[in-house]
Amino acid sequence: MNRKQKLILFFEILFIIAIPYLWSNNYIEKIVGGNVFLIWLWRFLYLLRIYFLFNMLKLILKRFYVNVIKASPADKNANRKLFGTTLVSFFIIAEILFSFIPQSQGNGQVDLGQRLWQAYYGKPINELGYRDNLIESRLNTNKKKVFFLGDSFTYGSGIENSNNRFSNIVAGKIHEHYEVFNFGKCQSDTRDELNRLKTSNIQPDLLVLQYFHNDIIPTGMRYGYFDYREDRKKVKTKLYYAMLTPIKASFFLNFLFVNVGSKLVNSFYTSWYKHDIIDSFNNKDCIKDHVADMIELINFCKEKNIKLYVLFIPDLTDIDFTQKVYEKHIIPVLKDRDIGFVSIATDIHNISTENLIVNSVDMHANEFVQTIIAAKLIETIPEFK
């Protein structure tokens, strides 16, 4: 292999690494946006990466054939080279295959499978960027407008067909009198939801605000939580994120990490997370600021004559934990202001976790729970009956 060929190979490898890494770190979305030309350019570059992988596989097998199989006299290191060639070839083939295999992986730190899932199933996308039908064609009707505003549960993370989300199921029942809009956004929180409601050019007649206990995280971060402050934790966290760097550059390694590796670290990570959730809610100043966002949203709805209901989604892996948080800190705020709320905790309390979640790495509500939520909303909200 001459110098020019080596240089070309170097840039091909760099390109192969860069594409998933940039996508995993949100750079692609920021660059591409909604530009149609850039979207198609991104798709072309994605397929070009696959071509380079095939080209690399071809080169490796060709070199093995020429330098080992056809070598005369026989190569003394043939077995070692066979093992190395087999290992590298397996990795390249796996990388090619997993570049086209979507998996709903929740909102993890490494989510290439999730990004593929969204590319396959995160449709339709309307003019405001939400996973919902086009808005303009549904505005000029005599029907009252219903907003479902929330995070990834409202978005329908893990639900391949958007028609199987609770908002769409409810829409199918009330479509004669109501036009339903889904304003679900992954990793949204109460303040972000408030801002999105305020800046929307559309005003609903009825709003269903979906609440999840991690809505307090941005507020909690301002009070020093969720940063794993202790030195021991910091060391582990730095090692954890350092380990993620190569994983973000490979679809195959991403899949292995999410489905095998991440489960090994989830035990201590979850304990930190839950500990900080509890501390955030129990911190008087932190919960005061968080509740202030909720109160501001309530006041905004009253000012705009928007009928408000709050939908509580429990942690599907620990229903009692979140129910206690809701009953102690959030529900009293709603009762004091005569705001109706909907909870599915009692409806799913005796059902095993694996029958509630999307899969073993995505703890969002599956289609079964979506139907329960929809039924509870229709049963509880008078306007939907």
ABEGO torsion letter per residue (X at the ends): XBAAAAAAAAAAAAAAAAAAAAAAAGAAAAAAEABAAAAAAAAAAAAAAAAAAAAAAAAAAAAAAAAAAABOBBBAAAAAAAAAAAAAAAAAAAAAAAAABBBBAEBBABAAAAAAAAAAABOBBBAAGBBBBBAAAAABBABBBBBBBBBAAAAGBGBABAAABAAAAAAAAAAAABBBBBABBBGBBAAAAAAAAAABABBBABBBBBBBAAAAAAAAAAAGBGAGABAAAAAAAAAAAAAAAAAAABAAAAAAAAAAAAAAAAAAAAAAAAAAAAAAAABAAAAAAAAAAAAAAAAAAAAAGBBBBBBBBBBAABAAAAAAAAAAAAAAAAAAAGBBBBBAAAAAAABBAAAABABAABABBBAAAAAAAAAAAAAABAAAX
